[in-house]
Amino acid sequence: MTRLGAALVVLLAVVGAGRADEATPPAPRSALEVAEPTWDAGKVVRGTSLSHAFLLKNVGTAELAIDAKPG
């Protein structure tokens, strides 16, 4: 009977710990969504300047910081 009681206590502790984790909401995080992740410029003659704008959207729940350096 003592082993059964100890096993029951351990089982309840494990189940209770799992439920405590479920009750904690996930931490806020940022997530980047890019509507068009690639762009094909096709054939480009040397010396021609090109430009293209990519639309970036933060779909997460926290502030998104982008530290982009050209070149």
Helices and strands as residue ranges (DSSP letters): H 2-23, E 32-34, E 56-58
